[in-house]
Amino acid sequence: MSNPIQSTSIMMALKKNTWLQNGCRYLSHLSFRNHLLISAVLRLVLILYAQLHDARSLVPFTDIDYKVVTDGARLALNGDTPFARHTYRYSPFLAYMQIPNVLLHPAYGKVIYAMFDLLLGILIYGQVRLDLLLQHQKDRDECKRTEKTALISACFWLYNPLTAVISTRGNGDSIPSFFVLLSISLLIRMEQQLPKSLIIFCAGLSHGFVVHLRIYPIVFSLAYYLCLSTGPFPKPFKLNTILPNKQQLWLVFGTLLGLVTFTWIFYALYGWQYIYEAYFYHLMRKDMRHNFSLYFLLQYLSNAEDIEESSLLLKCIVVVPQLLLLFYLSWTFGQHRQTLAFCVFCLAFVVVTYNSVVTSQYFIWYLTVLPLCIKNLQHLSLVRCASLLSLWLCGQVLWLLPAYLLEFKTWHTFFWIGVQGAVFFLINGYILVELISNYEHKSFNARSKK
């Protein structure tokens, strides 16, 4: 005789499973416009929740950096320098953009960041769709799958809880991420849009502006430059192979104009303090607070033992492996526009993994570009993808335990955090190797003859 309680549990589980299946089926049939609308509503709900949470909790939902930029906006509105606010180390452009935080509503900046989240989704959808259409112009069956693949790629970003939470907490990395993707998209589309020189120049402007906002996109410069070459490159490497052609000159000119213009304007307004806080500070930054970085423990011990962190040996340990890997990846995947997006993803992944300071918001730097590469990772099964994602999340969870004990219980877990940072570094290295090993692309446009 069956147990009525057990039978009821089974029936409830079946109903729940059916509800989930119906929900997934419903979402898969929605248009991209509807997905954008749902994503916008979800972000507005999170922004509203942040307002309620911050008013009632001692531990705020809103990122401290958002409050710093808002204070900088208040100072700029009053005619002072935003750098008068302690720890303001960003472009003044962000402070100006958030002046309505002071005049209209404190959540204005979050709405802007969430809007750029949605614009990123639009860029991802459009770029993936174009790539697949160009690859499968004569294959009707594949063309039918294009819309679905583009939708999945965009939804990977739009429904990603990490990206949604970070932007609605008030982190502005969605803005530089948008301009990184815009630069990639313009360079890839240059063969389909005329005039080419104008498109390349606009890509350079976008790249220069984003380097002004955040320094890290400067590592993409070599890949952008190489993808416009007339190649292929001879082996062994010769210096004359990287001499600029007309298109590369347009890219360089646009980049310098976008970077120098904004930098000069703010230098004229705020002088050397702006240059130091917005640029040099990040190059010389020392952060003894616990973070995901492999080098956290090294920095902590060197600081405790009064060892100069600027010593040549320490700098070489931190910088040289990263630079060599960045050059190798740029040279390997940056020579073709078809692999440019994956190249930028790998470069961003390396920058974050090898950085001397790593926090969760830095993951946005490569998660932004990953949706453009999903279509080229078809050799990875869903089970394999799930295992890599679980491994990545597990590395963070194992780090969060000693970090929690240090932050809230004041336990001396520095060495434990250091070990977990090393484990997370190895996990990231393994994931990158797996992605590179399983990456493939189909040529959709032969390198044009100039």
N, C-alpha and C positions, 0 to 999 in steps of 0.2 A: 504494500500500500504506500503510495507516494506521500511525502511530507508536504502538507499544504503551505507551510512557510517557505520551504525550498522551491515549490512550484511557483509561488507568487514572486519570489526573487528572480527566478529564471525569466518569467513573463516580463517583469519590469526591466530586466537587462536587455531582453529582446526588443522591447519597445524603445528603450533608450538608444540601442544600436540602430534601429530603424530610423529614429528621429535624426541621428547624426548622419546617416547615409542620405536621407532626404535633404538635410541641410546642405551637405557637401554637393549633392547633385544640383540643388537650386542655385548655389553660388557659382557652380561651373557653367551654368547657362546664362548668367547675368552678362550684360554688355559691359564694356570697359567703363563707360560713363557711369553706370550704376555702381561699379566698384569704387570709382573715385568719390561718388557721393557718400557711400557707406564709410569709406576711409576718412572723409572730412568730418562726418558726424562722430566717429569714434575719437578723433583728435579733439574735437570741441568738447566732448564729454570728459576727456582726460584733463583738458584745460580747466573746465568747471570744477572737476574733482580737486585739482591742485589748489584752487582758491579756497574750497571748503576745508581741505586737509591742512593747509598752512594756517588757517584761522583757528584750528582746534588742536593742533599737535605741536609738541616741542621739537620734534624731528621733522623739518620741512620737506615737502615734496619738490619744491622749486630748487633748482641748482643754484649754488652760491654765486657762480659766475654770472648768472642772469641778474642778480641783485647788484653785483659789481658794475656791470655794464649800465644798468639803470641809474646807479649813482653817478657814473660817468656822464650819462645823458643829462642828468640834472645839473651837473657842473657846467657842461657845454652850453646848456640853455641859459645859464646865468652869466655867460661870457668868460668862464674860467676854463682851464684845461681839464679834460677828463682824467689825465694822469695824476691830478691832485688826489684822486681816490686811490688809496693804498691797494696794491695788487691789480690795478687796471693795466693790463699788458696786451692790449689788442689794438687793431686799427681804430682810429676815431670814427671811421665810417659806421661801425656798429653802434657807437654811442649816438651819433646823429640819427641813425635809423630808429633808435628806441626812444627818441624824444617824446613821441606820443604816449609812451608809458607814463610820463610825468603829466602831460597835458590832458590825456583822454582816459586811459585805464591801464593799470599795472600789467594786464595780461596781453596788451597789444603786441609786444614783441613775440610772444608765444604763438599768436595767430599767424604772424609773418613767417616764423620758422615752420609751422605746420603747413602753411601754404607752399613753401618751397619743398616740403616733403611730397606734396601732391604733384608739383611740377616735375620733380624727379621721377615719379611714377609715369607721367606722361612722356618724358624723354626716353625712359627705359622701354616703354611699350612701342613708341614710334621707331626707335633704333633697331630693336630686335625684329620687329615686323619688316622693316626695310631690308635688313640683312638676309632674312629668310626668303623674301620675295626675289631678291637678286640671285640667291643661290639656286632657287628652284623655279626659274622662269618657265622651264619646259616640262616640269613635273606637276601635273594637276593634283595628284593625290597629296604630294608634299605641300603644295600651295594651300590646300584646305586645312592642313595642320598648322599653318603659319599663325593664324589668328589665335589659336589655342595656346601655342607656345609663347607668343608675345604676351598674352593675358597672364599666363602662369608666371612669367618673368617679372611683370609689373606687380602682380599680387605678392610675390616674394618680398618686394620692398614695402608695398602699401600696408600689408597686414603683419609685417615684422614687428613684434612687440617691443624689441629693443630700440628700433628706429623711432617708433611712435612715442615711446615713453621719453626718450632722450630729448626729442624736439619739444615736447609739451612740458618738460621740466625747465625749459628755457635755455637749452644748449643750441648755439647757432651754427653747428657744423653742417646743417642741411644747406646752408647758403654756399660755402665753398664747394661742397659736394656737387651742387647743381652746376656750378661753373666748370668743374672738372669734367663732368659728363657732357656738358655743352661743348667743351673743347674737343673731346673725343669724337662726338657726333659730327661736328663740323669737318674734322679732318677725314673721317670715314666717308662722309657724303660729298666731298669735294668733286668727285668724278661725275656725280649726278646733278650738281647744281652749278650754274654759271653766274658770274665769272669766277673761275677758280681762285685767282689771286685775292679777290675780295673775301671769299669764304675762308681762305687760309689766314688772311689778315685779321678777320674777326675771331678766328680760333686763337690767334696770338694775343689779341686784346683780352679775350676771356681768360687765357692762361696767365697773362701778366697781372690782371686784376685779382685772380684767386691767389697768386703768390703774395700779392700785397696783403690779402686778408689773412692767409695762413702760409707759413713758410714751407710746409712739407710738400706741396705740389711741385716745387722746383725740381724734385728728383724725376719727374715725368718729362722734363725738357728734352733730354737726349732721345728718348723714345719718340716724342713728337717730331723731332728734327730728323731722325733716321727714317721714319715712315714716309717722308716726302722725298727721299733720295731716289736717284735714277737706277740704283743698284742693278743686279745683286753685288754684294761686296766680295772682293777677292780675298783669298787666304794665301799667305798670312796677311795680317792687318797692315795697311799702308796709310800714312797720314793723308795723302791726297784723296783718299776715298771719302773723307768727311768734309771736303771743301764745299761750301754752300752753292746750291743752284738757285735759280730765280724764286722758286716756291719756298725754299728754306729761308731765303732772305726776307720774304714777306712775313713768314712766321716769326723770325727773330725781331723784325721791325715792330710788328704788332705787339709782341710780348714786352719789348722794352718800353714801348709807348704806354701800354696798359699799366706796367709796374711803376715806371718813373713818374708818370703824370700824377697819380694819386700819392705816391711817396713824396714828391716835391711839394704838392699842395699842403700836406699835413706837416711837412718839415718847416715850410714857411710860416705855418700857424703856431707850431709847438716846439720847434727847434730840436736840439740834440736829445732832449728827454724822450721825444717820440721815437727817434731812431733806436735809442737804447732799449726802451721798454717793449717796443713792438717787434724788434728784430734781434739785437744782440743778447738781450736777456734770455731768449729761448735757446740761443746757441750755447750760452754759458750756464744754463739753468742747473741748479743743484736742488734736489728734492729728497729730503730724508724721510718723508712720509711713506708708509707702506704702499706699494703698488705692484702691479703684475710683472714689472720688468725683471729680466734676468740679472740686471746689474744693481738691483735695489740693495742687496746685502753687501755687495762690494762698496757701494757708496756709503752705506751706513757704517761699515767697519772703518773705512778710510776717514770718515768724519770723526768717529769716536776716538781714533788713534792720532788725530791731528795730522793726517797725511794730506798733502796738497793734491786735490783731485785733478788739478791741471797738469800733473806730471805727465811727461811724454808717454811713458809706458801705459798708464791707465787710459789715456786718450786713444792710443793705438789699439788697445784691447777692445774698446767700445766702438771705434769708428771704422777701422780698416776692414774688418770682415764684412761690415755692412756695405761699405763703398764698393768692394770687390763684387759682392753679390748683386748690387744694384746695376753695376756696369755690365755684368754677364747677362742678366735678365733683359736689360735694355737692348743689348747687342743681339741677343737670341730672338726675342719676340717683337722688338721694336722696328724691324726692317720692313714690315708689311702692315698695311692698314687693316688687313683682315684679322691680324692677331694683336692689334693695338690695345683693344679693351682688356684682353687677358694680360698683356704686358703691364698695363697700368695697375690692374688688380694685384699682380705679383709684387710690383714695386711698392704699392701701398702696404701690402701684407708684410713685406720685409721691413719697411720703415717702422711699422708699429711693433713688430715682434722684437726688433733689435734696439728699439728706443730705450733711452736711459730712464724714461718715465712712461708708464703704460697704464691708462685707466680705461674703463668701459666705453667712454665716449669716443676713444680713438678707434674702436672697432668699426665705427661708421665710415672711416676713411676707405676701407676696402669692401665693406658690405654694400656700399653704394654702387660699386663697379661690378660686383659678382653677378647680379641679374643679367648683365649683358653677356656673360660667359656661360650661363646655364645650358644654352642650346648646344654648346660645344663639349659638354661633359656627359654625353649620352652613354658612354661606356660605364659610367658609375651607376649601378643599380640603386633603387630606392633604399634597399636594405643597407647598402654600402654608404650611401649618403647619410642615412639615419645614424649609422655607427660612428661616422666621422663627426657629425654634429654632436652626438652624445659624448664623444671623447672630448671635444672642445668645451662643452658645457661642464663636464666632469672636472676638467682641469681648473675651471674657474671656481666651482663649488669647493673643491679641496683647498683652494687658496682662501676662500671667504671664511672658512672656519677659524684658522689662526688669526686672520685679520679681525674677525669679530671679537675673539678673545682678547686681542691687543687693544682694540678701540673701546670696547664696552666693559671688559672685565679687568683691564690693565694687567693682563698676564704678559710675561716676557717671552713673546713668541717670534722674535725677529728672525732667528735661525730657521724656524719652521716655515715662516713666510718666504725666506730666501730659498729654501729647498723646493717649496711649491712653485715659486717663480721659475726655477730651473726646469721643473717638470712641465709647467705650462709652455715654456719655451720649446722643449723637445716635442710636445704635442703639436704645437703650431708648425714646427719644422716638418714633422711627419705628414701633416695635412697638406702642406704646400707641395711636398714631393708627390703625394698621391694625386693632387689636382693637376700638376704638370704632366705626370705620367699618363693621365687619362684624358688629356685635352687633345682635341682634334678640330680642324677647321676645313671647310670646303671653300676653295677660291671662288669668289663671286665677281672679281674684277682684276684682270691682269694689270700689272704695273704699267701705268701710262707712259708713253714715250714723250719726252719733252724735247 
